[in-house]
Amino acid sequence: MTDDKAMLLAHTVFKSEGWQDSADKIIAMINSAGKKYPGKPRILVLDIEGHRTQSGAFDHDMFVLQHDIVNQLLSPWLAQVDMPLIHYQTNPDKRRPDSDLPLRLEVDGDMLALCTADEPERA
């Protein structure tokens, strides 16, 4: 790909939105960008309204979204991440190809897993 301009994926988490709804929306944005503009780097900008404890820390839902979902699971499909908890660029050598986009998030109790096109749906 000759055009190195990145795709900006922006999502604002509203007070009424939980981590799972937000994760589904972010995954949908990654999939859409990967299908429409394969090979383009993607930058995720995440903003969060509310979701704070009395001490000012993020509530459990937003910690899960930022740490477990974006940082741990979705980073391989992103070139850069800008979230309230952390800002970073990913290693280009560790990025996953657009032919292997994350299709859906599966939740089994406390376990989270991303299913890609190459992985069957879990029962």
N, C-alpha and C positions, 0 to 999 in steps of 0.2 A: 504494500500500500504506500503510495507516494505522499498522501496528505496526512501529516502527523498531528493535525488539530484534534484535540480530545473532545469527546462527548461529555457534556455536563449533565449529570443526573442529580436532580435536587428533590428532596422530600422533606416536608415539615410534618412532624408527628404532633397531632393535636391532643389536647387533654383527654378527649374521649377515646383515643386510639390506643390499643394495646400493642405489645411487641409483635404478636403473631400477624395482625393486620398490617403493621408497618413492614415486617419482613416480607410478606407476600407482595406488597407494592414495590419494594426495592428489587426483589427477584424479577418481577414483571418488567421493571425498567431495564434491568441488565439484559434480559432476554430480548426485549424489543430493540434496544440499541445494538446488540450483537447480531440480530437478524437483519436489521435495516442498514447498518454500517459496519460490516464485519472488518475486523482488523484495527478499527480505531480504538485508541486508548479511552478509558472511561474514568471520569472523576465523580465520586459520590460526595455530595454536600448534604449533610443531615442536620436539620434544626429540630429542636424539641421544645414544645410549649408546655409548661407545667411539669408534671411528673417528678416533683421534688418532695423529699421528706422534710420534716420540720427542721432538721439540721442543715438543709440545703443540698444534700447529696441527691443523686438521681434515685428514683424508686427502682424496685427490683425489675420491673418490666423494661425500663430504659437501659439499665445495666446489661440485662440479657441481650437486648437488641444491639447495643454498641459493642460489647465485648464478645459475646458468644456467637451472634449471628454475623455481624459485619466483619469484625476483626478476625474471628477464627474460621468462619465458613465462606464468606463471600469475597474476601480480599484477593483470591487468585484471579478473579474476573475484573478487577479494578486496578487502574494505574495509580490512583491517588484517593485518599479518604480524608474528609474534613468533617469531623464530628465534635461535639462538645467535650468528650472525654479524651480524644486523641486526634492528631493530624499526622499523616504519614504518606509516603510514596512506597509503592510496592516494587519488588525486584522484578524487572521485566523477564528475567530468565525463569521465574517461577509462576508466571501467568498461565492460566488455562486457556486453551484455544476456544474460539467461538463455535467450533463444531461440537463442543462439550459444555454447552451453557447449563446453568443450574435451572432445572425445570420447576422444582417444587421443594418445599421444606416439609419433612415428615417429623412428627413429634410422637415419641413413645415414652410416656412418663417424663422422666428427667432427661431423656436422651433426645438429641437433635441430630438430624441427618439431612443432607442435601441429596436429592436424586437428580442425576443428569440423564441425558438421552441414552447413554450407554447402560444405565442401571434400571432393572425392572422395579415396578412398584412393589412395596412391601405389603404383606398381608397382615 
